[in-house]
Amino acid sequence: MGEKALQAFVDKWKKTYPKVTQWLVSNPYIFTFYDFPKFIWRSIYSTNLIESFKNEVKKCSKRKEQFPIEDSLDRFLVSQFEIYNQSFSTRCHLGFDQARAELTAMFKE
């Protein structure tokens, strides 16, 4: 959402929703994902991958007797991160294949 669009939204709704519009003005980067191709918006604003990984680690590390010292928990977490990275290293997130050309143009050095 561009700066003009955000301002138009705030102007329209500031009387009805003053707290929300004030928060939007103080956090202008909340809609940054609109600057990217539409194909990848869902992948950018969604936290599903992060939350599912967090829940998996939490489930695996719930039994505290598995980790008598802090170093063993650290080793376990590193191994979980490695497994996660290997399983998702070749995966293309939703929409990124369709937006590849646009993204390449946006981030060309």
CYANA upper distance limits for C-alpha pairs under 8 A (distance plus 0.5 A):
  1 MET  CA      5 ALA  CA      6.44
  1 MET  CA      6 LEU  CA      6.73
  1 MET  CA     31 PHE  CA      6.28
  1 MET  CA     32 THR  CA      7.28
  1 MET  CA     33 PHE  CA      8.44
  1 MET  CA     34 TYR  CA      5.64
  1 MET  CA     35 ASP  CA      7.23
  2 GLY  CA      6 LEU  CA      6.66
  2 GLY  CA     34 TYR  CA      8.35
  2 GLY  CA     35 ASP  CA      8.13
  3 GLU  CA      7 GLN  CA      6.66
  4 LYS  CA      8 ALA  CA      6.61
  5 ALA  CA      9 PHE  CA      6.64
  6 LEU  CA     10 VAL  CA      6.64
  7 GLN  CA     11 ASP  CA      6.52
  8 ALA  CA     12 LYS  CA      6.63
  9 PHE  CA     13 TRP  CA      6.75
 10 VAL  CA     14 LYS  CA      5.89
 10 VAL  CA     21 THR  CA      5.89
 10 VAL  CA     24 LEU  CA      8.31
 10 VAL  CA     25 VAL  CA      8.24
 13 TRP  CA     17 TYR  CA      6.28
 13 TRP  CA     18 PRO  CA      7.93
 13 TRP  CA     21 THR  CA      7.46
 14 LYS  CA     18 PRO  CA      5.18
 14 LYS  CA     19 LYS  CA      8.49
 14 LYS  CA     20 VAL  CA      8.36
 14 LYS  CA     21 THR  CA      6.04
 14 LYS  CA     22 GLN  CA      8.17
 17 TYR  CA     21 THR  CA      6.72
 18 PRO  CA     22 GLN  CA      6.47
 19 LYS  CA     23 TRP  CA      6.61
 20 VAL  CA     24 LEU  CA      6.71
 21 THR  CA     25 VAL  CA      6.73
 22 GLN  CA     26 SER  CA      6.81
 23 TRP  CA     27 ASN  CA      6.62
 24 LEU  CA     28 PRO  CA      6.46
 24 LEU  CA     30 ILE  CA      7.99
 32 THR  CA     36 PHE  CA      8.25
 33 PHE  CA     41 TRP  CA      6.41
 33 PHE  CA     44 ILE  CA      6.98
 33 PHE  CA     45 TYR  CA      7.43
 34 TYR  CA     38 LYS  CA      7.75
 34 TYR  CA     41 TRP  CA      7.42
 36 PHE  CA     40 ILE  CA      7.69
 36 PHE  CA     41 TRP  CA      7.54
 36 PHE  CA    103 LEU  CA      8.22
 37 PRO  CA     41 TRP  CA      7.49
 37 PRO  CA     99 ALA  CA      6.70
 37 PRO  CA    102 GLU  CA      7.43
 37 PRO  CA    103 LEU  CA      8.09
 39 PHE  CA     94 LEU  CA      8.19
 39 PHE  CA     95 GLY  CA      5.12
 39 PHE  CA     96 PHE  CA      7.36
 39 PHE  CA     98 GLN  CA      7.17
 39 PHE  CA     99 ALA  CA      6.70
 40 ILE  CA     44 ILE  CA      6.79
 40 ILE  CA     94 LEU  CA      7.07
 40 ILE  CA     95 GLY  CA      5.31
 40 ILE  CA     96 PHE  CA      6.35
 40 ILE  CA     99 ALA  CA      7.61
 41 TRP  CA     45 TYR  CA      6.73
 42 ARG  CA     46 SER  CA      6.26
 42 ARG  CA     94 LEU  CA      8.27
 43 SER  CA     47 THR  CA      8.48
 43 SER  CA     93 HIS  CA      7.30
 43 SER  CA     94 LEU  CA      6.67
 43 SER  CA     95 GLY  CA      8.03
 47 THR  CA     51 GLU  CA      6.59
 48 ASN  CA     52 SER  CA      6.49
 49 LEU  CA     53 PHE  CA      6.74
 50 ILE  CA     54 LYS  CA      6.64
 51 GLU  CA     55 ASN  CA      6.63
 52 SER  CA     56 GLU  CA      6.70
 53 PHE  CA     57 VAL  CA      6.75
 53 PHE  CA     84 TYR  CA      8.46
 54 LYS  CA     58 LYS  CA      6.54
 55 ASN  CA     59 LYS  CA      6.53
 56 GLU  CA     60 CYS  CA      6.74
 57 VAL  CA     61 SER  CA      6.53
 57 VAL  CA     77 LEU  CA      8.04
 57 VAL  CA     80 GLN  CA      7.78
 58 LYS  CA     62 LYS  CA      6.33
 61 SER  CA     66 GLN  CA      8.16
 61 SER  CA     73 LEU  CA      8.41
 64 LYS  CA     68 PRO  CA      7.82
 67 PHE  CA     72 SER  CA      5.97
 67 PHE  CA     73 LEU  CA      6.01
 68 PRO  CA     72 SER  CA      7.63
 69 ILE  CA     73 LEU  CA      7.55
 70 GLU  CA     74 ASP  CA      6.86
 71 ASP  CA     75 ARG  CA      6.71
 72 SER  CA     76 PHE  CA      6.67
 73 LEU  CA     77 LEU  CA      6.66
 74 ASP  CA     78 VAL  CA      6.71
 75 ARG  CA     79 SER  CA      6.71
 76 PHE  CA     80 GLN  CA      6.78
 77 LEU  CA     81 PHE  CA      6.70
 78 VAL  CA     82 GLU  CA      6.70
 79 SER  CA     83 ILE  CA      6.76
 80 GLN  CA     84 TYR  CA      6.64
 81 PHE  CA     85 ASN  CA      6.53
 82 GLU  CA     86 GLN  CA      6.61
 83 ILE  CA     87 SER  CA      6.67
 84 TYR  CA     88 PHE  CA      6.71
 85 ASN  CA     89 SER  CA      6.09
 86 GLN  CA     90 THR  CA      8.40
 87 SER  CA     91 ARG  CA      8.28
 92 CYS  CA     96 PHE  CA      6.98
 92 CYS  CA     97 ASP  CA      7.41
 93 HIS  CA     97 ASP  CA      8.34
 95 GLY  CA     99 ALA  CA      6.84
 96 PHE  CA    100 ARG  CA      6.29
 99 ALA  CA    103 LEU  CA      6.55
100 ARG  CA    104 THR  CA      6.54
101 ALA  CA    105 ALA  CA      6.79
102 GLU  CA    106 MET  CA      6.68
103 LEU  CA    107 PHE  CA      6.67
104 THR  CA    108 LYS  CA      6.23
